[in-house]
Amino acid sequence: MSFDVPEPGLRPDQMVARAVGLRSRLRDDQAHTEANSRYSKDMHDAFVEAGFYRILQPRMFGGYEFDIQTFYRTIIEIARGCPSTGWMLCLGAGHALQLGSSFSQEAQAEIAGPDGHFVAPLSVGNFPGTRPAHPVDGGYRVSGATHRAFRTPPISWAWPTSKGLTPPRPCWWLSPATATRCPTTGATSSA
C-alpha cells in the first residue's frame, strides 16, 4: 500500500520558506495560543496545507521523507513566530520517526489511514501507572489518564505509554483520535 504525496516536487528549502512566511501570522496568534494552550484550528489547517505534518513521514505513506535538518529548520522558523506553536508542531509531527522505526510496514499503513495524515504527540512517563495494560484476546486493553500533550491541535492518533505488562516493561500504544477525548486537564482514551 502506498499513498500519493500531495506535492511530489516540493523541495526542502520551499518547506522552510513556508514556515518563514507564516511568522507574522504566528506572532499575531501568540496571545490566543497562550490563552488556549494550543494553536488555532486555522493555524493547524495552514500547517496541513503547507505539509508540515508530512516532513518526516515516509513517501510510501504520503509524506515528503525530508531529512531531520529540514524538519528542525522548519520548526525553528515556526518557533521564531511563536515558541509554543513550534513546540506543539514538533511534538505532533516529529513522531513520524518513531512510527517509521518502531512499527511494521503493515501497522504504518493502517495508522496512515486513507489519506496518509498522521499527527500523534507521544507522551512518555506522564502519570506513571495510570494507564495499565491488561491482556485480552488479540492484544491489550488500556485505559486511563495521560498528560496534556494530547491537547495539541487536531491529532489523528494518541500515543502514550503504559505499564502493567508481564514481564514488567513499558509499552507504546496508539489509539485513534476518535477513541480519545481531551478534557482540559489531559486526555483519556478508551483504547
C-alpha positions as CSV (number, residue, x, y, z in Angstrom):
1,M,0.0,0.0,0.0
2,S,1.3,3.5,-0.8
3,F,-0.2,7.0,-0.8
4,D,0.2,9.9,-3.2
5,V,2.5,12.7,-1.9
6,P,0.5,15.9,-2.1
7,E,3.3,17.8,-3.9
8,P,5.9,15.4,-5.2
9,G,8.2,18.1,-6.4
10,L,8.4,20.1,-3.2
11,R,11.9,20.8,-2.1
12,P,13.2,21.2,1.5
13,D,14.1,24.9,1.0
14,Q,10.5,25.5,-0.1
15,M,9.2,23.8,3.0
16,V,11.3,26.0,5.3
17,A,10.2,29.1,3.3
18,R,6.6,28.3,4.0
19,A,7.4,28.4,7.7
20,V,9.1,31.7,7.4
21,G,6.1,33.0,5.5
22,L,3.8,32.3,8.5
23,R,5.9,34.2,11.0
24,S,3.8,37.4,11.3
25,R,0.6,35.3,11.4
26,L,2.1,33.2,14.2
27,R,3.1,36.4,16.1
28,D,-0.4,37.7,15.7
29,D,-1.8,34.5,17.1
30,Q,0.5,34.2,20.1
31,A,-1.9,35.6,22.7
32,H,-4.6,33.2,21.5
33,T,-2.2,30.3,21.6
34,E,-1.0,31.0,25.1
35,A,-4.6,31.6,26.4
36,N,-5.8,28.3,25.0
37,S,-2.7,26.2,25.5
38,R,-2.9,25.2,21.8
39,Y,-2.6,26.8,18.4
40,S,-5.8,27.6,16.5
41,K,-7.7,25.3,14.1
42,D,-6.9,27.9,11.4
43,M,-3.1,27.5,12.1
44,H,-3.5,23.7,12.1
45,D,-5.2,24.0,8.7
46,A,-2.3,26.2,7.5
47,F,0.2,23.5,8.7
48,V,-1.7,20.8,6.9
49,E,-1.8,22.8,3.7
50,A,1.9,23.6,4.0
51,G,2.7,19.9,4.5
52,F,4.5,20.4,7.9
53,Y,3.0,17.2,9.4
54,R,4.4,15.2,6.5
55,I,8.0,16.4,6.6
56,L,9.5,13.2,8.1
57,Q,6.8,10.8,7.1
58,P,7.9,8.1,4.6
59,R,6.9,8.9,0.9
60,M,5.2,5.5,0.7
61,F,2.7,6.7,3.3
62,G,2.1,10.1,1.7
63,G,5.0,12.1,3.3
64,Y,7.9,14.0,1.9
65,E,10.5,12.0,3.7
66,F,12.8,15.0,4.1
67,D,15.8,14.9,6.3
68,I,15.9,15.8,10.0
69,Q,17.7,19.1,9.3
70,T,14.7,20.2,7.1
71,F,12.3,19.3,9.9
72,Y,14.3,21.2,12.6
73,R,14.8,24.2,10.3
74,T,11.1,24.3,9.7
75,I,10.3,24.0,13.4
76,I,12.8,26.7,14.3
77,E,11.2,29.1,11.8
78,I,7.8,28.4,13.3
79,A,9.1,28.9,16.8
80,R,10.5,32.3,15.7
81,G,6.9,33.3,15.2
82,C,5.6,31.5,18.3
83,P,7.7,29.3,20.5
84,S,4.7,27.4,21.9
85,T,3.4,26.7,18.5
86,G,6.8,25.5,17.4
87,W,7.0,23.1,20.3
88,M,3.4,21.7,19.7
89,L,4.0,21.3,16.0
90,C,7.3,19.5,16.7
91,L,5.5,17.2,19.2
92,G,2.7,16.3,16.8
93,A,4.7,15.9,13.6
94,G,8.1,14.7,14.8
95,H,6.9,11.2,15.9
96,A,6.8,10.0,12.3
97,L,10.4,9.0,13.1
98,Q,9.3,6.7,15.9
99,L,6.4,5.3,13.9
100,G,8.7,4.5,10.9
101,S,11.4,2.9,13.1
102,S,9.3,1.0,15.6
103,F,6.3,-0.3,13.7
104,S,5.8,-2.8,10.9
105,Q,5.0,-1.6,7.4
106,E,1.5,-3.1,7.8
107,A,0.9,-1.2,11.0
108,Q,2.2,2.0,9.5
109,A,-0.2,1.6,6.6
110,E,-3.1,1.1,8.9
111,I,-2.1,4.1,11.0
112,A,-1.6,6.3,7.9
113,G,-5.3,5.8,7.2
114,P,-6.9,6.5,3.9
115,D,-5.1,9.8,3.2
116,G,-1.7,9.5,4.9
117,H,-2.4,12.2,7.6
118,F,-0.5,11.4,10.8
119,V,-0.3,13.7,13.8
120,A,0.5,12.0,17.1
121,P,2.2,13.5,20.1
122,L,4.0,10.8,22.1
123,S,3.5,11.0,25.9
124,V,6.2,9.1,27.8
125,G,6.3,8.8,31.6
126,N,3.5,11.1,32.5
127,F,1.3,9.9,35.4
128,P,3.1,6.6,35.7
129,G,0.8,3.6,36.5
130,T,-2.4,5.4,35.5
131,R,-2.6,3.6,32.1
132,P,-2.3,-0.1,32.9
133,A,-2.3,-2.5,30.0
134,H,-4.3,-5.6,30.6
135,P,-4.0,-8.7,28.3
136,V,-7.2,-9.5,26.4
137,D,-7.8,-11.8,23.4
138,G,-5.9,-10.4,20.5
139,G,-3.8,-7.8,22.4
140,Y,-4.2,-5.5,25.4
141,R,-6.8,-3.2,26.8
142,V,-5.5,0.2,28.0
143,S,-7.4,3.0,29.7
144,G,-6.6,5.9,32.0
145,A,-5.4,9.4,32.0
146,T,-2.4,10.9,30.3
147,H,-0.5,14.2,30.0
148,R,-1.9,17.2,28.3
149,A,0.4,16.7,25.3
150,F,-2.7,15.5,23.6
151,R,-4.2,18.9,23.7
152,T,-2.1,19.9,20.7
153,P,-4.4,20.7,17.8
154,P,-6.2,18.0,16.0
155,I,-4.4,14.8,16.4
156,S,-5.0,11.7,14.3
157,W,-3.7,9.3,17.0
158,A,-3.0,9.4,20.7
159,W,0.3,7.8,21.6
160,P,1.1,7.4,25.3
161,T,2.9,4.7,27.2
162,S,1.6,2.1,29.6
163,K,2.8,-0.3,32.3
164,G,1.4,-3.5,33.7
165,L,2.8,-6.0,31.2
166,T,4.3,-9.3,32.3
167,P,7.3,-9.3,32.4
168,P,7.2,-5.6,33.5
169,R,8.2,-3.3,30.7
170,P,6.9,-0.1,29.2
171,C,4.9,-0.3,26.0
172,W,3.7,2.2,23.4
173,W,0.2,2.1,22.1
174,L,-1.7,4.1,19.6
175,S,-5.3,5.0,19.9
176,P,-7.3,6.6,17.0
177,A,-8.3,10.2,17.9
178,T,-11.9,9.1,17.5
179,A,-11.4,6.8,20.6
180,T,-9.7,9.6,22.6
181,R,-11.2,12.5,24.4
182,C,-9.3,15.6,25.5
183,P,-10.7,17.4,28.6
184,T,-8.9,20.5,29.9
185,T,-6.7,18.6,32.4
186,G,-5.4,16.0,29.9
187,A,-6.6,13.2,27.7
188,T,-8.2,9.9,28.3
189,S,-8.6,7.0,25.9
190,S,-10.9,4.0,25.6
191,A,-8.4,2.1,23.5
